[in-house]
Amino acid sequence: MLLFMGISLFCHPVHCYEYYQYAHDLLTAFAEQSAEIYGHGFLVYNVHCLEHLVANVLLHGSLDDFSAFRFENYLRQLNQIVRKAALPLPQLARRLGETSS
């Protein structure tokens, strides 16, 4: 819940500025509590980056303004186009060429 609420606040175009310190505190609490629950091995680079997210939000705006969230769904569609593991890029090029013709 800590992670969800912190990220949700950072995704909102207005609340990301109004509640940035609260969102940062939520994400810091998430990192601390997850280390207690899952062990320090859980604190990998991605969890550590959550602590620095507030600086990026203050610099660039809400997460939706500079993140790749909106493109992640398209990756699922691209993955469904690839039929076998060998040579995925040529497969994508052919399939996308077939659909655009």
Phi and psi restraints in degrees (value plus and minus 20) as a CYANA .aco file:
   2 LEU   PHI     -81.7   -41.7
   2 LEU   PSI     -65.9   -25.9
   3 LEU   PHI     -84.3   -44.3
   3 LEU   PSI     -66.8   -26.8
   4 PHE   PHI     -78.8   -38.8
   4 PHE   PSI     -68.0   -28.0
   5 MET   PHI     -88.1   -48.1
   5 MET   PSI     -60.9   -20.9
   6 GLY   PHI     -82.0   -42.0
   6 GLY   PSI     -67.2   -27.2
   7 ILE   PHI     -87.1   -47.1
   7 ILE   PSI     -59.3   -19.3
   8 SER   PHI     -80.7   -40.7
   8 SER   PSI     -62.4   -22.4
   9 LEU   PHI     -84.7   -44.7
   9 LEU   PSI     -60.1   -20.1
  10 PHE   PHI     -91.0   -51.0
  10 PHE   PSI     -40.6    -0.6
  11 CYS   PHI    -103.4   -63.4
  11 CYS   PSI     -39.2     0.8
  12 HIS   PHI     -99.3   -59.3
  12 HIS   PSI     112.0   152.0
  13 PRO   PHI     -84.6   -44.6
  13 PRO   PSI     -46.6    -6.6
  14 VAL   PHI    -122.7   -82.7
  14 VAL   PSI     -66.9   -26.9
  15 HIS   PHI     -84.3   -44.3
  15 HIS   PSI     -43.7    -3.7
  16 CYS   PHI     -82.9   -42.9
  16 CYS   PSI     -47.1    -7.1
  17 TYR   PHI    -110.8   -70.8
  17 TYR   PSI     -57.2   -17.2
  18 GLU   PHI     -91.1   -51.1
  18 GLU   PSI     -58.6   -18.6
  19 TYR   PHI    -139.4   -99.4
  19 TYR   PSI       9.7    49.7
  20 TYR   PHI     -81.7   -41.7
  20 TYR   PSI     -58.1   -18.1
  21 GLN   PHI     -89.0   -49.0
  21 GLN   PSI     -59.7   -19.7
  22 TYR   PHI     -84.1   -44.1
  22 TYR   PSI     -64.0   -24.0
  23 ALA   PHI     -82.6   -42.6
  23 ALA   PSI     -61.5   -21.5
  24 HIS   PHI     -81.9   -41.9
  24 HIS   PSI     -63.0   -23.0
  25 ASP   PHI     -83.0   -43.0
  25 ASP   PSI     -58.8   -18.8
  26 LEU   PHI     -83.1   -43.1
  26 LEU   PSI     -63.8   -23.8
  27 LEU   PHI     -89.8   -49.8
  27 LEU   PSI     -55.0   -15.0
  28 THR   PHI     -85.7   -45.7
  28 THR   PSI     -62.8   -22.8
  29 ALA   PHI     -83.0   -43.0
  29 ALA   PSI     -58.5   -18.5
  30 PHE   PHI     -79.9   -39.9
  30 PHE   PSI     -66.9   -26.9
  31 ALA   PHI     -82.7   -42.7
  31 ALA   PSI     -63.6   -23.6
  32 GLU   PHI     -85.7   -45.7
  32 GLU   PSI     -66.0   -26.0
  33 GLN   PHI     -91.3   -51.3
  33 GLN   PSI     -54.0   -14.0
  34 SER   PHI     -88.7   -48.7
  34 SER   PSI     -51.7   -11.7
  35 ALA   PHI     -85.7   -45.7
  35 ALA   PSI     -58.4   -18.4
  36 GLU   PHI     -88.1   -48.1
  36 GLU   PSI     -59.0   -19.0
  37 ILE   PHI     -98.9   -58.9
  37 ILE   PSI     -69.2   -29.2
  38 TYR   PHI    -121.3   -81.3
  38 TYR   PSI     -28.8    11.2
  39 GLY   PHI      76.1   116.1
  39 GLY   PSI     142.5   182.5
  40 HIS   PHI     -88.7   -48.7
  40 HIS   PSI     -37.8     2.2
  41 GLY   PHI     -85.1   -45.1
  41 GLY   PSI     -40.8    -0.8
  42 PHE   PHI     -91.5   -51.5
  42 PHE   PSI     -44.4    -4.4
  43 LEU   PHI    -100.7   -60.7
  43 LEU   PSI      50.0    90.0
  44 VAL   PHI    -103.1   -63.1
  44 VAL   PSI    -197.1  -157.1
  45 TYR   PHI     -75.4   -35.4
  45 TYR   PSI     -61.7   -21.7
  46 ASN   PHI     -83.6   -43.6
  46 ASN   PSI     -60.0   -20.0
  47 VAL   PHI     -88.7   -48.7
  47 VAL   PSI     -58.7   -18.7
  48 HIS   PHI     -82.5   -42.5
  48 HIS   PSI     -57.4   -17.4
  49 CYS   PHI     -84.3   -44.3
  49 CYS   PSI     -44.3    -4.3
  50 LEU   PHI     -79.3   -39.3
  50 LEU   PSI     -51.6   -11.6
  51 GLU   PHI     -87.5   -47.5
  51 GLU   PSI     -46.3    -6.3
  52 HIS   PHI    -118.2   -78.2
  52 HIS   PSI     -19.7    20.3
  53 LEU   PHI     -83.9   -43.9
  53 LEU   PSI     -54.2   -14.2
  54 VAL   PHI     -79.7   -39.7
  54 VAL   PSI     -58.7   -18.7
  55 ALA   PHI     -83.9   -43.9
  55 ALA   PSI     -59.9   -19.9
  56 ASN   PHI     -89.1   -49.1
  56 ASN   PSI     -57.9   -17.9
  57 VAL   PHI     -85.4   -45.4
  57 VAL   PSI     -63.4   -23.4
  58 LEU   PHI     -85.9   -45.9
  58 LEU   PSI     -50.9   -10.9
  59 LEU   PHI    -101.6   -61.6
  59 LEU   PSI     -61.6   -21.6
  60 HIS   PHI    -131.0   -91.0
  60 HIS   PSI     -31.0     9.0
  61 GLY   PHI      81.8   121.8
  61 GLY   PSI    -183.3  -143.3
  62 SER   PHI     -82.8   -42.8
  62 SER   PSI     137.4   177.4
  63 LEU   PHI     -76.5   -36.5
  63 LEU   PSI     -55.1   -15.1
  64 ASP   PHI     -86.3   -46.3
  64 ASP   PSI     -38.0     2.0
  65 ASP   PHI     -99.2   -59.2
  65 ASP   PSI     -44.0    -4.0
  66 PHE   PHI    -156.4  -116.4
  66 PHE   PSI     -13.3    26.7
  67 SER   PHI    -116.3   -76.3
  67 SER   PSI     154.8   194.8
  68 ALA   PHI    -122.1   -82.1
  68 ALA   PSI      -2.3    37.7
  69 PHE   PHI     -72.1   -32.1
  69 PHE   PSI     -66.7   -26.7
  70 ARG   PHI     -88.1   -48.1
  70 ARG   PSI     -37.9     2.1
  71 PHE   PHI    -112.7   -72.7
  71 PHE   PSI     -33.2     6.8
  72 GLU   PHI     -87.4   -47.4
  72 GLU   PSI     -53.1   -13.1
  73 ASN   PHI     -84.6   -44.6
  73 ASN   PSI     -55.7   -15.7
  74 TYR   PHI     -86.9   -46.9
  74 TYR   PSI     -48.9    -8.9
  75 LEU   PHI     -82.3   -42.3
  75 LEU   PSI     -56.0   -16.0
  76 ARG   PHI     -82.9   -42.9
  76 ARG   PSI     -62.8   -22.8
  77 GLN   PHI     -84.5   -44.5
  77 GLN   PSI     -61.6   -21.6
  78 LEU   PHI     -84.2   -44.2
  78 LEU   PSI     -58.5   -18.5
  79 ASN   PHI     -83.9   -43.9
  79 ASN   PSI     -53.7   -13.7
  80 GLN   PHI     -92.2   -52.2
  80 GLN   PSI     -44.3    -4.3
  81 ILE   PHI     -93.1   -53.1
  81 ILE   PSI     -54.2   -14.2
  82 VAL   PHI     -93.0   -53.0
  82 VAL   PSI     105.2   145.2
  83 ARG   PHI    -114.4   -74.4
  83 ARG   PSI     -50.1   -10.1
  84 LYS   PHI    -161.9  -121.9
  84 LYS   PSI     144.5   184.5
  85 ALA   PHI     -91.8   -51.8
  85 ALA   PSI     -44.7    -4.7
  86 ALA   PHI     -95.3   -55.3
  86 ALA   PSI     111.2   151.2
  87 LEU   PHI      33.1    73.1
  87 LEU   PSI      41.9    81.9
  88 PRO   PHI     -87.3   -47.3
  88 PRO   PSI     -55.4   -15.4
  89 LEU   PHI     -85.4   -45.4
  89 LEU   PSI     -67.5   -27.5
  90 PRO   PHI     -81.1   -41.1
  90 PRO   PSI     -54.1   -14.1
  91 GLN   PHI     -82.8   -42.8
  91 GLN   PSI     -65.7   -25.7
  92 LEU   PHI     -80.6   -40.6
  92 LEU   PSI     -64.4   -24.4
  93 ALA   PHI     -80.8   -40.8
  93 ALA   PSI     -64.4   -24.4
  94 ARG   PHI     -84.8   -44.8
  94 ARG   PSI     -68.0   -28.0
  95 ARG   PHI     -84.6   -44.6
  95 ARG   PSI     -61.7   -21.7
  96 LEU   PHI     -88.8   -48.8
  96 LEU   PSI     -53.7   -13.7
  97 GLY   PHI     -86.3   -46.3
  97 GLY   PSI     -56.6   -16.6
  98 GLU   PHI     -86.4   -46.4
  98 GLU   PSI     -58.6   -18.6
  99 THR   PHI     -97.9   -57.9
  99 THR   PSI     -45.4    -5.4
 100 SER   PHI    -104.7   -64.7
 100 SER   PSI     -32.6     7.4
